[in-house]
Amino acid sequence: MENCLLVLGVGRSGTSSLGKGLAEQIGRYIPEPWRPKHPEYEKNSNVFFKNLENETNIVVKTLLIQKPIFYSESKLLDFFIELIDKFGINNTILIGRKNLQEHIVSQINLQYRVDLKHQYQNRVTAQQFHLNKHSIDNSWRIDDIPISYFEDKKLRSKILTELEIQNDNLFKVSEIFKKEIVWYEELYGENRNLSLDIIKSWKFDNIEINCKQLNNYLNPKYRYNKTKNNRLI
């Protein structure tokens, strides 16, 4: 592999923005190729994964709960170890999120937007939905989310279970490879000098990036969550 980076993290911890920001400087961005509902999931499992060694100039973003079809749930950690071995630990970024309550709210918002997309998909085109204020890719505020989503105990339980699995894998991978975790709150925080120092600390193998450019790309003013008063559940 040449000029390839891996962003491996917990969902809703800034993995997408980081992957896109890096890809702007490196090449092609490949988001969540091993997500089960991905339209090319089987192909990505059996072709893309096995041919990773031949890839160049890509940034792959995947979550710590996603895997190729031929890996069992019990072998999830084995997959991440093999994946990191392919990219190299220096070209891998581990990212998580410290604030659990804010993390839950972000996950609830995602579920709400996904549900809206399913409701709209038979009535409007994909382009029309993307332009709609409820699109997953548009800014949002906590007050936009129906209170019923916050009161849904089943949804909350599902979110907590998935976050527990991902965070557990995050810490295990970090320990195995002795790799520091990058935290969402610091990379996307108001202290842009701190975030710049974090970016500068990344010593990729044979890859040079413009740290200031990436730091500006990740500025919190571009975050989707526009809630001014962080009222949480």
SVG drawing of the C-alpha trace seen along z (x, -y; Angstrom):
<svg xmlns="http://www.w3.org/2000/svg" viewBox="-44 -29 52 45">
<polyline fill="none" stroke="black" stroke-width="0.4" points="0.0,0.0 1.3,-3.5 0.0,-6.8 -2.9,-5.1 -4.4,-6.1 -6.9,-4.4 -9.4,-6.3 -10.7,-3.7 -13.1,-4.9 -16.4,-5.0 -19.4,-6.2 -20.3,-9.9 -16.8,-10.8 -15.8,-12.9 -14.5,-10.0 -16.2,-11.2 -14.9,-14.8 -11.4,-13.6 -11.5,-11.1 -12.7,-13.7 -10.2,-16.3 -7.3,-13.9 -8.6,-12.7 -8.7,-16.3 -4.9,-16.2 -4.2,-12.6 -6.7,-11.2 -9.8,-9.1 -12.1,-8.9 -13.7,-5.5 -16.3,-5.6 -17.4,-2.5 -16.8,0.1 -17.6,3.0 -20.9,1.5 -23.5,4.4 -26.0,2.1 -23.4,0.8 -24.6,1.4 -21.3,3.1 -20.8,4.8 -20.2,8.3 -17.8,7.0 -15.9,4.9 -15.6,7.9 -14.3,10.3 -12.5,8.0 -11.6,4.7 -10.3,6.0 -8.3,8.8 -6.7,6.4 -5.9,3.6 -2.2,4.1 -2.6,2.8 -4.3,-0.4 -2.7,-3.8 -3.7,-7.3 -6.8,-6.4 -8.2,-7.2 -10.5,-4.5 -12.8,-5.3 -14.5,-2.4 -16.1,-2.0 -15.2,0.4 -18.3,2.5 -18.0,3.1 -16.3,6.1 -16.2,8.0 -18.9,10.6 -16.5,13.6 -15.5,12.5 -17.7,13.7 -18.7,11.4 -16.3,13.2 -13.4,12.4 -14.2,8.7 -11.0,7.7 -9.0,10.0 -10.2,8.1 -9.1,4.7 -5.7,6.1 -5.3,7.5 -6.6,4.2 -4.1,2.1 -1.3,4.4 -2.2,3.7 -2.1,-0.1 0.6,-0.2 0.1,-1.6 1.7,-4.9 -0.8,-5.4 -3.8,-4.5 -5.7,-7.0 -7.8,-5.8 -10.6,-8.2 -13.2,-8.2 -15.4,-10.4 -15.2,-11.1 -18.6,-12.7 -21.1,-9.8 -24.3,-12.0 -23.3,-14.1 -22.4,-11.0 -25.8,-9.4 -27.6,-12.6 -25.6,-12.5 -26.5,-8.9 -30.2,-9.7 -30.0,-12.5 -28.5,-10.1 -31.4,-7.6 -33.9,-10.3 -32.4,-11.5 -32.2,-7.9 -35.9,-7.4 -36.8,-10.6 -34.8,-9.5 -36.8,-6.3 -40.0,-8.2 -39.0,-10.6 -37.3,-8.2 -40.5,-7.1 -41.8,-10.7 -38.7,-12.8 -35.5,-12.2 -32.2,-11.7 -31.1,-15.2 -34.3,-16.8 -33.8,-15.0 -30.2,-16.1 -31.4,-19.7 -34.0,-19.2 -33.2,-20.6 -33.6,-17.1 -30.8,-15.5 -28.1,-13.6 -25.5,-15.9 -27.1,-19.1 -26.7,-21.1 -29.0,-20.3 -30.1,-21.3 -31.3,-19.2 -34.6,-20.9 -35.2,-19.6 -35.4,-16.0 -38.8,-14.8 -38.9,-14.2 -40.2,-10.7 -36.7,-9.7 -35.2,-10.7 -37.9,-8.7 -37.4,-5.6 -35.8,-3.2 -35.3,-0.5 -33.4,-2.9 -31.3,-4.2 -30.4,-0.6 -29.4,0.3 -27.2,-2.8 -25.5,-2.1 -24.9,1.5 -23.3,0.5 -21.2,-2.2 -20.0,0.2 -18.8,2.7 -17.1,0.0 -15.4,-1.6 -14.3,1.7 -12.7,2.5 -11.1,-1.0 -9.3,-0.5 -8.3,3.0 -6.8,2.0 -5.1,-1.0 -3.5,1.3 -2.4,4.0 -0.7,1.5 0.3,-1.0 -1.4,-3.7 -2.8,-6.8 -6.5,-7.5 -7.5,-10.9 -10.5,-12.4 -13.3,-14.2 -13.5,-16.8 -9.9,-17.8 -9.6,-17.4 -12.8,-19.4 -12.7,-21.6 -12.5,-25.4 -8.7,-25.2 -7.4,-25.1 -3.8,-25.1 -4.4,-21.9 -6.0,-20.3 -3.1,-21.5 -0.6,-20.0 -2.5,-16.7 -2.4,-16.7 1.3,-17.6 2.0,-14.6 0.9,-12.2 4.0,-10.8 2.7,-9.0 5.0,-6.8 6.0,-8.5 3.0,-10.9 3.1,-14.6 0.0,-16.7 -0.6,-20.4 -1.4,-20.4 -2.8,-23.9 -5.1,-23.2 -6.5,-20.1 -6.9,-21.9 -9.0,-24.6 -11.1,-21.9 -11.9,-20.4 -12.8,-23.8 -15.9,-23.4 -17.6,-26.2 -18.2,-23.6 -19.8,-21.0 -23.3,-19.8 -24.5,-20.2 -25.5,-23.9 -27.0,-23.7 -25.9,-26.8 -27.2,-25.6 -26.0,-22.0 -29.2,-20.7 -28.7,-17.0 -30.8,-14.0"/>
</svg>
